[in-house]
Amino acid sequence: MRFMDLCDKAVVCASDCRCLGHVSDIEFDCKSGEIKAIIVPGPAKYLGCLFRDEEICIPWANIIRIGPDIILVELKNC
């Protein structure tokens, strides 16, 4: 799977079925090449689309399933 394939998928929290957004970046270990986390932009502050101050960093261990359309994640405070 390529990075662009991940970006096309919606990230959904399993506990409340809320869509968190789409993958904007990944964090990986340079030495081992393993993906450590996916990063999703936080909620917009102005008119629902501008000025995103924070990001949601989802550890790779918290990903439950990567499907054809969504990435299902388990987070305590989604």
N, C-alpha and C positions, 0 to 999 in steps of 0.2 A: 504494500500500500504506500502511496506517495503522500507527501505533505498536503498537496492540493486536494487529494481525496478526503483528507480529514477536514479541511476547511469548508467543504461543501456540506458537511453533516451538522445537524443541530445537536447541541449538547443539552440533555434533559436530565434533571435531578430525579432520581427514583423515589425519593420520599414524598414529594408533593407533585410530581409530574409537571414541574414548571420548566419551561425552556429558558436556559441560561444564555443562549446565544450560539455563535459559531466559533470554532477554533481560530484564533488569530496568530498563535505562535506556539512553539514547543520548547521545552527545556530539556537538554540532554547532557550526558556526561561525555566530555571530550575524550577521555582515556578509554572508556569501554564502548562508547557509541550507543549506550542504552538511553531510551527516552525516559526522563524522570517525571515530567509533568506536561500537561497541555494547558494553555493559557487562553482564557475567554475574556473579552472586554467586559468591564463592569457596566452597570446601568447608566444610561445617559442622563445628564442633568438638565439640559436646556432643550425644550421642544421634543424630547424623546429621541434625539439623534446626535446631539453635539455635546462636547466637553465631558469626555469620560475620564475621570480621575483615577479610578482604581481598576485593577484587573483581578479576575478570579483565577487562581493557580490551583489546578486540580491534579493531585499526584497520580501517577500512572497506576498505582495500586488501588485507587478508588474508582477506576473505570470497571464497570460491571460487564458491559458488552458493547461492541462496535458493530452496528447493523448496517444495512444498505442506506438508510436515511438518517439515523440518529446515533449518537453516542450516549449510552445510559451510564450515569455516574451516581455514586453514593457519597453525599456530603451531609455533615451534621447540621450545618447552618446555611443551607441554600435558601 
